[in-house]
Amino acid sequence: YEHIDFCSDSYGDYGDDVGRPDWFEDARVRQAMTMCTDRQSMVDNIFFGQSEVIHTYIPSVHPLYPEGELTEWPFDVEAANALLDEFGFVDGDGDGIREYTDGTPFSVTLGTTTGNEMRQQLTQIFKDNMLQCGIDIELYYLPSSEWFADGPDGPLFGRQFDLGEFAWLTGVEPSCNLYLSTQTTGPVEETNPKNGLPFGGWGAAGNTGWYNQEFDDVCNAALGSLPGTPEYEANHKAAQVIFSQEVPVIPLFLRLKVAAAGNNVVNFSVDPTQNSELYNMYEIDLSTE
């Protein structure tokens, strides 16, 4: 699934209120930007309507999807602008761009990978969307080897970025572990002031710096439970409910999984929760008819 990540807690001299204003720490700003993003337009224009907008980190067909419980932020520019006004990011000089409380224009960068037409399309749509909410987005593109490099050198996992777009795989077990505060990237010899524990290391997955103790608790409870138990199901669903409300990232849409087989192949199917199209190889056969 493709997503745009907020660096709500950056690292080092790129740090919040050091190298840049603290734009994304408050959930209301993240919620407003999510409502200002026309995700359905991305699906329609890039995938001809063949994918779906998502609100969590698993597909809606997953058995652990909390149907009816998630916060599904609509595309609502008016509501997004009202929420930003309420928070205090206003356009004081009338140039169409909001300002931080110290007068700094709400002008931030969005990075992703080079050579990917889909990502160039979606980031341009996002840039155009944000202007409707008084936010100026500067796009930049890096080779995958640079964009995904471990911190502190790589901008994404070094937590030295504003907004970052990329994809994580979906799987059988919902990947709440990607958003645990113990996964926050940073040197293991340093303590994360958010949770009082060492950072997860520069090879960890937590590039946003987001911290929510309730999410940590239910995610860890889910990961520590046996699949199929009530605790496993309830805690995985509870983690997604918190995630959808807090939006540490903007979940965009599912990548299409496309596969083909001859018309004499039986029991061949595509499952969005499986990483291989041959997940049920033992069932696949050739028809004798």
SVG drawing of the C-alpha trace seen along z (x, -y; Angstrom):
<svg xmlns="http://www.w3.org/2000/svg" viewBox="-20 -40 45 75">
<polyline fill="none" stroke="black" stroke-width="0.4" points="0.0,0.0 1.2,-3.5 1.3,-6.1 2.6,-9.6 4.4,-9.7 4.6,-12.7 7.9,-13.2 6.2,-14.2 9.5,-13.9 12.6,-14.5 16.2,-13.8 19.3,-15.9 19.6,-19.4 16.6,-18.7 14.8,-18.5 11.4,-20.1 11.8,-23.8 15.5,-23.4 15.9,-22.9 12.2,-23.3 8.9,-24.2 7.1,-21.5 4.4,-21.1 3.1,-17.6 3.3,-16.8 -0.4,-17.6 -2.9,-15.1 -5.2,-17.8 -2.8,-19.0 -2.3,-15.4 -6.1,-14.9 -6.6,-18.1 -4.0,-17.2 -5.6,-13.8 -9.0,-15.4 -7.3,-17.7 -5.9,-14.8 -8.1,-13.6 -7.2,-9.9 -10.0,-8.7 -8.7,-11.0 -5.4,-9.2 -7.1,-5.8 -9.3,-7.0 -6.5,-8.7 -3.6,-6.3 -5.4,-2.9 -8.6,-3.7 -10.6,-3.1 -9.4,0.5 -7.9,0.0 -9.4,-1.3 -8.7,-4.1 -7.5,-2.6 -7.7,-3.8 -5.3,-1.5 -2.4,0.8 -4.3,3.8 -6.8,4.4 -10.5,4.2 -10.9,7.9 -8.5,8.9 -10.3,10.9 -8.9,8.6 -10.1,5.4 -12.2,3.6 -15.3,3.0 -17.3,0.0 -14.8,-1.0 -12.2,-3.0 -12.1,-6.7 -12.4,-7.2 -11.3,-10.8 -13.3,-12.0 -11.9,-14.4 -13.3,-17.6 -11.4,-20.7 -13.7,-22.9 -13.5,-20.8 -9.7,-20.6 -9.3,-24.4 -11.6,-24.8 -9.4,-22.4 -6.2,-24.2 -7.8,-27.6 -8.8,-26.2 -5.3,-25.0 -3.8,-28.4 -2.0,-27.9 -3.6,-30.8 -2.7,-32.9 -1.8,-36.2 -0.3,-38.0 -2.9,-36.9 -0.6,-35.2 -2.6,-32.0 -0.1,-30.1 -0.6,-29.5 2.0,-30.4 3.4,-28.7 3.0,-30.5 6.3,-32.2 5.3,-33.5 7.2,-30.8 5.2,-29.9 3.7,-26.4 6.1,-25.3 7.4,-21.8 9.0,-19.1 7.7,-15.8 10.2,-13.2 9.9,-9.8 11.8,-7.6 12.9,-8.5 11.8,-6.5 8.3,-5.7 5.6,-7.3 2.8,-6.3 4.5,-8.2 5.2,-11.2 1.5,-11.3 0.3,-10.9 2.7,-13.4 1.6,-16.0 -2.0,-15.4 -1.1,-15.8 0.8,-19.0 -2.2,-20.5 -4.5,-19.3 -2.5,-21.0 -2.6,-24.4 -6.3,-24.3 -5.5,-24.2 -2.8,-26.9 0.1,-24.4 3.0,-24.7 4.6,-21.4 8.1,-21.2 8.5,-17.8 11.8,-16.0 12.9,-12.6 15.8,-10.4 17.2,-7.1 15.9,-4.2 19.4,-3.5 19.5,-7.0 15.9,-7.3 15.7,-4.0 19.3,-4.1 19.6,-3.5 20.0,-6.5 21.6,-8.7 22.6,-9.2 19.3,-8.3 16.7,-11.1 13.7,-8.8 15.0,-6.4 17.3,-9.1 14.1,-11.1 15.4,-14.1 12.5,-14.8 9.1,-16.6 6.9,-14.3 7.9,-11.0 6.0,-8.7 6.6,-5.0 5.0,-1.6 5.0,1.1 3.9,4.7 0.7,6.0 0.8,9.5 -1.1,12.2 -0.4,10.5 -1.3,6.8 1.9,4.8 1.3,2.6 4.9,3.2 5.9,0.7 4.5,-2.1 5.7,-1.1 7.7,-3.8 10.4,-1.1 10.9,-1.0 11.8,-4.7 15.0,-5.0 17.9,-6.5 21.2,-5.4 20.6,-2.6 23.0,-4.3 20.6,-7.2 17.3,-7.3 14.1,-8.2 12.6,-11.0 9.1,-10.1 9.1,-6.6 12.3,-6.7 13.7,-3.6 16.6,-3.3 15.9,-4.2 15.4,-1.2 18.6,-1.6 19.2,-3.0 17.9,0.1 14.5,0.0 11.2,-0.8 9.9,-3.8 10.7,-6.7 7.9,-9.0 8.9,-9.3 5.2,-9.1 4.5,-8.0 1.2,-6.9 1.4,-4.8 -2.1,-3.3 -1.2,-2.1 2.1,-0.7 0.2,1.2 -2.5,2.8 0.0,3.5 2.4,5.3 -0.5,7.2 -1.6,8.3 2.0,9.4 2.3,11.3 -1.0,13.2 -1.5,16.4 -3.3,16.1 -6.9,17.1 -7.4,16.0 -9.8,13.3 -6.9,11.2 -5.1,11.4 -8.1,10.2 -9.3,7.5 -5.9,5.9 -5.0,5.9 -8.3,4.2 -7.9,1.7 -4.4,0.7 -5.9,0.0 -8.7,-2.1 -6.1,-4.3 -4.0,-4.5 -6.9,-5.6 -7.8,-8.4 -4.2,-9.6 -3.0,-9.2 0.7,-9.1 0.8,-8.6 -1.8,-9.2 -2.8,-5.7 -3.4,-6.3 -4.4,-3.2 -3.5,0.4 -1.1,1.3 -2.7,3.5 -1.6,7.2 -1.8,8.5 -1.2,12.1 -2.1,14.3 -2.5,18.0 -3.6,20.1 -7.3,21.1 -6.4,24.7 -5.0,23.8 -7.3,24.4 -7.3,23.1 -5.1,20.1 -6.1,16.9 -4.7,13.7 -4.9,12.9 -4.1,9.3 -2.8,10.5 -0.2,12.9 3.2,11.8 3.3,14.4 0.8,15.2 1.8,18.9 0.8,18.9 -1.5,21.9 0.8,23.8 -0.3,27.2 -3.8,26.5 -2.9,25.4 -3.3,28.0 -3.9,28.4 -7.4,29.3 -7.6,32.5 -10.8,31.4"/>
</svg>
